[in-house]
Amino acid sequence: MSTQITNEQYKLFSLVANTDKITIKQLCEETQIEQPMVMGTMTFAEGEGWVHIEEYKRLELVPTSDAQELLANGLAERKFLTILQESNNSLAMQDVAKRAKENDLSMGDIMKWGMARGWFKKNGQNLELTDSGIEAISQEAHDERALKLAIEKQSIFLDELGNDFDAQYVEKLLRRRGELAKLKERTVRYINMTDKGKEVFPTLQVKEEGATLLTPEDLASGRWKDITLRPYDITEKADIKVPVKCHPLQKIIQETRRTFLEMGFIETVSPHLDTGLWDFDALFQPQDHPSRDMQDTFYMKKPQYGSLPNQELVERISSTHENGGNTGSSGWGYKWDSEEARRMVLRTHTTASSIRYLSENPNPPSKVFCVGRVFRNETISFKHLPEFHQVDGIVVDKNASLCSLLGTLQAFYRKMGFDKVKFKPSFFPYTEPSAEVFVWMEQKSCWIELGGSGIFRPEVTMPLGCNVPVMAWGLGLERLAMLRYGISDIRTLYGSDLDWLQEAKLCQ
């Protein structure tokens, strides 16, 4: 029984059978058939022993868009040929630099490529023109001529240059001149038909391909009676149409922002880059605390230091650290260093934004939140990243209490789709009492910790001029997104897995 092939495949085999050797590219160009179809057909034919495929590595010279203009203006080393010739074929190195600057030429290109070409040589403190350089004044170099050919043809293989070109010289001179051209290694495949293929080819039959539709002309003329329609397999799956949608993590951020706004909060922001005073000191975090070490925090080299706020506020924060100030605390008992507080740091939490707001608005009542990026010197793993998102919030009110705080967070998580919320007593450096927030995850049948909360200590609020209780919390949004979308690796949220991005259900 003879093998049936499509009409396109027959065209390809006919061309291969009538040509001693032909490339995949030529097959595509002459038949107007897409490369995947051509390659698939030839790979199948090779497996059947009908054709033989040979692969060769070739270097393709591809000029840049600026190459023609650079050649027309003259390369730096070529322009300097004339300058050296006019200076009796020699110039002191200090004069070389001077003349290069006067003529707006790159001293680096003159020396690097002029020496590589053998046009120039150093003799003591002088740069001299060589015999090759004198000859080059009146004739183009091999790489310059090759580049012109490549510009004319858009690209050219080095082995096509001909015997009057030194291909190795061209490769040497252009391989590292990215402003002029790129040398790309290409795999070229040649196809020729085997003896078995020549025997089989006459027996191949072109299978009849039915039409996919009937035109109005077919119906009007009656041709439809002689047209065979291509059969359709109704059991085949239809193409899945994926609508444009928001990124899953961005969706969580938008929902978080909308939820707090609906609860009557106002949004505040603060810079990603801030001083240690706002990130640590104003939160009564001692300057020798381990979390302030470089293995946990990103400190800046430039700018290394920032400015502190008004001196009165700085003094209140300083005295609170040293002896408790007027807060009733004994403080930390060390000499507070203003230079340490001035160090610039990528903020480690969005609480820095809440503290900034509280210092400017210490009087009740107010309800504020901030959603933003934070940075910590973490080792990347399935649950840690050096950059992630937090939502931070405070409520300033004379009647604020731990009970009100827990109710607020419970309301937030319920609006985000988590009905079961519980709290556990905990410890945080700048809140007392403190509690961790847990939500119930149905998929895993367990409680998952999502953040911390508490009432700011007097050592935090009183130096800022606030004398009423302040409810505060900081919640991680990536972990919330992981729960929502049922993923176990935080890196999935920042990867480029298009299948996951397309399939992720935003309404869940």
Protein Blocks (a to p, Z undefined) as FASTA:
>chain_A
ZZdddfklmmmmmmmmmpfbdcfklmmmmnopafklmmmmmmmmmmnopaccdddddddd
dddfklmmmmmnopfklmmmmmmmmnoopacfklmmmmmmmnopafklmmmmmmmnomac
cehjaccddfklmmmmmpccfklmmmmmmmmnopacfklnojkbcfklmmmmmmmmmklo
ccdddddddddddfklmmmmmmpccdddddfbdcfklmmnopmmmpccddddfkbccddd
ddddddfklmmmmmmmmmmmmnopacddddfbdcfklmmmmnopafkbfklpmklpccdf
bdfbdcdddfklmmmmmmmmmnopanopabjopacdfklmmpccddfbfklmmmmmmmmm
mbccddddddddddddddddfkbcfbdcddddddddfkbcfklmmmmmmmmmmmnopabd
cddddddfkbccddddddddfklopacdfbdcddddfklmmmnopabdcddddddfklmm
mmmnopabfklmmmccfklmmmpcfbZZ
